[in-house]
Each structure stands twice: as structure tokens, then as C-alpha cells.
Amino acid sequence: MEKVIFIEVGMGMDLHGQDVTAACIRACKNAIGHNSMPGLTEVLPQQRFENMRICVTLGVPFHMEQVDVDAVRAVFPYGVVEVRLKQGGMLASSGVILPDKGDVTDEMVMVNAVVEVGY
């Protein structure tokens, strides 16, 4: 990325089922879900969304190999999206195991997201 215009941060959780992809998607939606950027195209090259670059860094506590990176990319409607996974986030007790929700342990999965937008 040549120029970073702004950075957003978010957190996502999967309370039951230990689904790291669901937690990653929620973290990304949390990061971008409260923004409107009406002037963004004015600063992008050729004033086109196709020239926007998005770099997503996700702190994932375990099972990084199970993250569906294409599903994470699909959260972003425009731009070229790069997804980076690194050790981070947190596992903590949800206090209960719910087998009907897919739980194999009582752990909830927390993922942190940093979303850089630029060109």
C-alpha cells in the first residue's frame, strides 16, 4: 500500500462453537460498521473504488488454518483486500458448554481486527 488514509479497529467473538472464521468476520464488521466515508473517492487514484487497497490484520488465538480468508474478504464490498493472520486475540470461558451450538469446549473465541484503508 502506497498511502494509508485511515485505520479502523474492531473485535469479534464466537461465544459458542469455537468458529474462528465467524469471530474474524464479526471483528471486521465491527471495525467498519460505524463509518461513512463520502469523500473517499476524492482521494483515491482516478477517484475509483477499484484503486482502494485494504489490509486486514487479524489477531486469532488458535486454529488460524481454519480461517476462511475468502469469507473474510467478502466483508469488504470494494477494493483489493489483503488478509493477514497473526497470533493474538483471546480464548476465555463462556461459562457453559452448549453441544447444540457446536461447542466442544466452554471457550469463546475473541479476535481483534486492524483494517488499514488506502491506495
Secondary structure, 3 states (H helix, E strand, C coil): CCCEEEEEEEEEEECCCCCHHHHHHHHHHHHHCCCCCCCHHHHCHHHCHHHCEEEEEEEECCCHHHCCHHHHHCCCCCCEEEEEEEECCEEEECCCCCHHHCCCCCEEEEEEEEEEEEC
